[in-house]
Amino acid sequence: PTTIPKDVGFHIGGDSGISYLVLQIHYAHAFRDGQDLDHSGLSLHMTYKPQKFMAGMYLLASGYAHIPAHSKGVTVDLACGYEDPVEIHPFAFRTHTHTLGRVVSGYVVRNGQEWVELGRGNPQWPQAFYPMANAKDKVIWSTDIVAARCVYDAESKEEDTWIGSTSADEMCNFYMMYYTDPERGSTFKECSYPGDSEFFADIPDTSFIVPDAPEGGGLKEGWQEHVHMHHHNHGHSQGIEEEEMKGMDETTTGETDVSARTKSHTTTLASPELKTPKQHEDNSDETTGQTNTVVREQHQTTEASGKQTEEEQSSSEDSTEASQATELRLVQGWPDESSVGHLGQVAGVGMDSSGNVVIFHRGDHVWDAWTFDSEKQYKDRAKGPISTNTVITLNPQTGKSIHQWGKDFFYLPHGLTLDHQDNVWVTDVAMHQVFKFPPRGGDKPLLTLGEKFVPDWSTDHFCQPTDVAVEKSGDFYVSDGYCNSRVLKFDKTGKLLAVLGEVSHKRHAEHGFSLATQMVIPHSLALAEDRKQVCTADRENGRVVCFNTETGKPVRTIQHPEFGKRLFAISYSPAQGGLLHAVNGPTDPPQTPVQGFTMTFDDGEIIDTWPEKAFQNPHDVTCASHNSAVYVVEIGPNKVWKLEPSKDQPWVKKGDGSSHGSTADNPPPTLLQEIGTHQPHESLLQTNDESHRILKLPTGGNLREDLSTTLIIATVLVVPLIIVVIIAAVVRCRASGNLRFDKRKKSTLKSWMNGYKEKHQNGGLFTNKKGFQRVKTEDSDHEEDPLTDSEVEEYNAVRSV
């Protein structure tokens, strides 16, 4: 459809930030023998010679839009001032919406009033970049404004439509390729600011006119039959669609997460800032309707409505006991490293019925960008299995090794779980299998699921499974995983019972709720049998998703800004009314602290974060039901951490814990009213219950801060009063003759001070020029070495959609 101008090229390799080139071609349907011709293809030319100009990408994308049902000519506008001092020269454009889009146009506006069309396209054309007309005359300068408009037709829709990532939602994207100065220019620019209606009053009327197919654009006869196949085919990834979706949550975080997963008929080279979602170990988006939502200033959780059972009501009341818990602090010198020996990437951690800690590590095997091919086939089979013991049981008090096993069997360990009988369940992402071993392990598993080294999407196969959770009945769940993004339930014999996590594209679920957004790498499982829920850490969506264990239906999600964009692992404890521990993970660039969280299970409210400046790449977490200890393992540096409650620090829930339900006379405010920048595409569960309520948690801070403020105020008020009382007492004593001063000793205080200085002049308080010495609080063994490729798998891989 387009060619790159002479002397223009995309900078790749080296320090460009681009390490991979990915070509994906998606077809609307299978070819008919002798009747269809394949016209797809792409020619790339590479040179080591630096080009005169550097190519880049400018993306204008809306993060919010409301398209009412039965409407026509609905517009979504975007506009941003171009403030870069280096001009850019656009030469190609691409438009993108889903099925309701009719025309998308881009403009440069000069002097605030002269609208120059950069490109106007029918978003139902095959997804490709098309050449701009008169491109040589189109330059964007630092004083210009860049704008775009999308026009929609929803006459045939029975329900309102919002911006979102699935085929049931909509998008508004205008892309343009440009070239610029290679020394001073940048390779990626973006705009997501909603356009002002008064400003867009001057937009040309042609913005509503669907253009003809561009001459020389490369469109083949019959293309209309093939457009937007990915908006109608729900078989892939259970409905997850949009690739280049410009950060569904950017309106709430103020940050952009543009992915370069390409689902168009052509592939362009992504700029360094267009981060490819990484599906390798550890790296690789959100939506809203009307839901029962617990809302505070920095908290979002959606949960099922309806009457609570007596058990649920009781557990909800018991959850208030969490306020009696204590904050978690690192236990220094645990584990005993001399006893444990050298650890590889520590991927999994669990606890047996005796409270012993069991870890699962990778020895000398690592997961990096070269571990799997594009078909998820393990490439290092020739190395053989890990030759050292991979499963180590640790004494919870001393940290010494009690028992080790698992050598010469595993290739790339991931998740580990111990059931109520202490059977050991593990997953191996290289073998694409799940294993059940007897207590204390052994050479042969009791149960094996999946086919060795065969990744697949069928229900009798796995593709890089991540974790297991086991009910007391013997039924178990497998999170599967990096490729399939689903949770499977099996009976104790390994017979499939249900598939959890499928996406519904209906705005209102027939019964309760349904997930409106595909899970992206369910990375960890936590089973709360007393709550009849199994939850997963939906890693790349940065949330917890919980399912009913009896129906398999999603019942709620938990999401906090503090999590950031990636949540790695969760663990449930029935103690103190039900607690959920979680750890997040690093992002590039860093956006939120890497840390652990403790939440009350029933409402998902964070009551503690831990520890301070210790974790770098936490991968799994576990906790015991009989005590409050929590254990975390990392994949780089390869560490095991133990955290115990601090006896002198009470856990306090943020806010006062009160809630206000809405009634018919007092209808609940919308999410937009409550959160300001929250958009209707951010809730993940749907309901058809019109009497839903919004529980508003106060935005107040924590009790200790309030107490500190109170003490300061009290001190300011009380100290002057004490001084006045002392002065009055002195005056009264002098008047009564009971207080006399010896004039010969009027410098007694000064003399005492001088004497104290002389007495302590060697190393004393008054000769210390450095002030107070900092108390060392961090583990002396904690290393701060830069992360290597092998230690941080999540930064190295390209994720296939």
QUIVEN-V281397 format. One record per backbone hydrogen bond with DSSP energy under -1.0 kcal/mol. CO is the residue of the C=O (numbers start at 1). NH is the residue of the N-H. E is the energy in kcal/mol with one decimal. If there is no record, write none. Layout:
{{CO NH E} {CO NH E}}
This chain:
{{5 8 -1.4} {7 53 -2.5} {9 55 -2.5} {13 16 -2.3} {18 13 -2.4} {32 35 -2.3} {32 36 -1.9} {53 9 -1.4} {54 180 -2.2} {56 178 -2.0} {57 189 -2.4} {58 176 -2.2} {59 191 -2.2} {60 174 -2.7} {65 163 -1.1} {67 161 -2.5} {68 71 -1.1} {71 154 -2.6} {74 152 -2.6} {76 150 -2.3} {77 195 -1.9} {78 148 -2.3} {80 146 -2.9} {88 140 -2.6} {89 179 -1.5} {91 132 -2.2} {92 177 -2.1} {93 130 -3.4} {94 175 -3.0} {96 173 -2.3} {98 101 -1.2} {100 153 -2.2} {103 151 -2.3} {104 121 -2.9} {105 149 -2.3} {106 118 -2.9} {106 119 -1.3} {107 147 -2.5} {108 116 -2.5} {109 145 -1.9} {110 113 -2.0} {110 114 -2.8} {114 110 -2.6} {116 108 -2.2} {119 106 -2.9} {121 104 -2.4} {122 125 -2.6} {127 265 -1.6} {130 93 -2.7} {134 137 -1.6} {135 138 -1.6} {140 88 -1.7} {141 144 -1.9} {144 82 -2.8} {145 109 -3.5} {146 80 -2.5} {147 107 -3.0} {148 78 -2.4} {149 105 -2.4} {150 76 -2.1} {151 102 -3.1} {151 103 -1.1} {152 73 -1.2} {152 74 -1.6} {154 70 -1.9} {154 157 -1.4} {161 67 -3.1} {162 170 -2.4} {165 242 -2.7} {166 169 -1.6} {170 164 -2.4} {172 62 -2.1} {173 96 -2.0} {174 60 -2.6} {175 94 -2.2} {176 58 -2.7} {177 91 -2.5} {177 92 -1.2} {178 56 -2.8} {179 89 -2.3} {180 54 -2.6} {181 185 -2.2} {187 57 -2.1} {189 59 -2.4} {191 61 -2.3} {193 79 -2.2} {196 200 -2.4} {199 202 -1.2} {200 203 -1.3} {204 207 -1.8} {205 208 -2.0} {206 209 -1.5} {214 217 -1.8} {220 223 -1.6} {222 225 -1.4} {223 226 -1.9} {228 231 -2.0} {229 232 -1.7} {229 233 -1.5} {236 239 -1.8} {237 240 -1.2} {245 247 -2.1} {247 250 -1.6} {249 252 -1.2} {249 253 -1.9} {250 254 -2.3} {257 247 -1.1} {271 274 -1.7} {273 275 -1.9} {277 799 -2.1} {292 303 -1.6} {293 695 -1.5} {294 301 -1.2} {295 697 -2.5} {296 299 -1.4} {299 296 -1.3} {300 559 -3.5} {301 294 -2.4} {302 557 -2.4} {309 313 -2.7} {310 314 -2.5} {311 315 -2.5} {312 316 -2.2} {313 317 -2.0} {314 318 -2.4} {315 319 -1.3} {317 320 -1.4} {318 321 -2.3} {319 322 -1.8} {320 323 -1.5} {321 324 -2.4} {322 325 -2.0} {325 651 -2.9} {327 646 -3.5} {329 644 -2.7} {331 334 -1.1} {335 337 -1.1} {336 340 -2.1} {337 341 -2.4} {345 362 -1.4} {348 360 -2.4} {350 358 -3.1} {352 355 -1.7} {356 352 -2.0} {357 394 -3.9} {358 350 -2.6} {359 392 -1.9} {360 347 -1.9} {360 348 -1.8} {362 365 -2.6} {368 371 -1.5} {371 379 -3.0} {373 376 -2.0} {377 373 -1.9} {380 383 -1.5} {381 384 -1.9} {386 408 -3.5} {390 361 -2.4} {391 405 -2.2} {392 359 -2.6} {393 402 -3.6} {393 403 -1.1} {394 357 -2.1} {395 399 -2.2} {399 336 -1.3} {400 395 -2.6} {403 393 -3.2} {405 391 -2.9} {410 386 -3.2} {412 429 -1.8} {415 427 -1.9} {417 425 -3.5} {419 422 -2.0} {423 419 -1.8} {424 437 -3.5} {425 417 -2.6} {426 435 -2.7} {427 414 -2.1} {428 432 -1.2} {428 433 -1.6} {431 453 -1.4} {433 428 -2.2} {434 449 -2.6} {435 426 -2.2} {436 446 -3.4} {436 447 -1.4} {437 424 -2.1} {438 441 -2.3} {447 436 -2.3} {449 434 -2.0} {451 454 -2.3} {458 461 -1.4} {462 456 -1.2} {463 483 -1.5} {464 482 -1.5} {467 479 -2.0} {469 477 -3.1} {471 474 -1.4} {475 471 -3.2} {476 490 -3.1} {477 469 -1.8} {478 488 -2.7} {479 466 -3.0} {480 486 -1.1} {486 480 -3.1} {487 500 -3.9} {488 478 -2.5} {489 497 -3.8} {489 498 -1.5} {490 476 -2.2} {491 494 -2.0} {495 491 -2.5} {498 489 -2.9} {500 487 -2.2} {515 504 -2.8} {520 540 -2.2} {521 539 -2.0} {524 537 -2.1} {526 535 -3.1} {528 531 -1.3} {528 533 -2.0} {532 549 -1.9} {533 528 -3.0} {534 547 -2.8} {535 526 -2.6} {536 538 -1.1} {536 545 -2.3} {537 523 -2.8} {537 539 -1.6} {538 543 -1.4} {539 542 -1.3} {539 567 -1.6} {543 538 -2.1} {544 558 -2.3} {545 536 -2.5} {546 555 -2.8} {546 556 -1.3} {547 534 -2.1} {548 552 -2.4} {553 548 -3.0} {556 546 -2.7} {557 302 -2.1} {558 544 -2.6} {559 300 -2.7} {560 563 -1.3} {561 564 -1.1} {566 585 -1.4} {569 583 -2.0} {571 581 -3.1} {573 579 -3.3} {575 578 -1.9} {578 601 -2.3} {579 573 -2.5} {580 599 -2.5} {581 571 -2.3} {582 597 -2.8} {583 568 -1.7} {583 569 -1.6} {595 584 -1.9} {596 610 -2.1} {597 582 -2.2} {598 607 -3.3} {598 608 -1.3} {599 580 -2.7} {600 604 -1.9} {605 600 -2.0} {608 598 -2.6} {610 596 -4.8} {617 635 -1.8} {620 633 -2.0} {622 631 -2.8} {629 624 -1.2} {630 643 -2.9} {631 622 -2.2} {632 641 -3.3} {633 619 -3.3} {633 620 -1.2} {634 346 -1.5} {637 636 -1.2} {637 639 -1.4} {639 634 -2.3} {641 632 -1.9} {642 331 -2.7} {643 630 -2.5} {644 329 -3.0} {646 649 -1.2} {649 327 -1.7} {666 663 -1.6} {670 674 -2.2} {671 675 -3.2} {672 676 -1.4} {675 677 -2.3} {679 682 -2.1} {684 516 -2.1} {689 692 -1.2} {695 295 -2.4} {701 655 -1.3} {702 706 -1.8} {703 707 -2.6} {704 708 -2.4} {705 709 -2.2} {706 710 -2.1} {707 711 -2.4} {708 712 -2.1} {709 713 -2.2} {710 714 -2.5} {711 715 -2.5} {712 716 -2.4} {713 717 -1.8} {714 718 -2.7} {715 719 -2.4} {718 722 -2.2} {719 723 -2.3} {720 724 -2.4} {721 725 -2.1} {722 726 -2.3} {723 727 -2.7} {724 728 -2.4} {725 729 -2.1} {726 730 -2.5} {727 731 -2.6} {728 732 -2.1} {729 733 -2.4} {730 734 -2.6} {731 735 -2.1} {732 736 -1.6} {733 738 -2.0} {742 745 -2.1} {743 746 -1.1} {745 748 -1.7} {747 751 -2.8} {748 752 -2.5} {749 753 -2.1} {750 754 -2.2} {751 755 -2.5} {752 756 -2.2} {753 757 -2.1} {754 758 -2.2} {755 759 -2.5} {756 760 -1.8} {758 761 -1.0} {760 764 -1.0} {761 763 -1.0} {779 782 -1.7} {788 792 -2.0} {792 795 -1.3} {793 796 -1.8}}
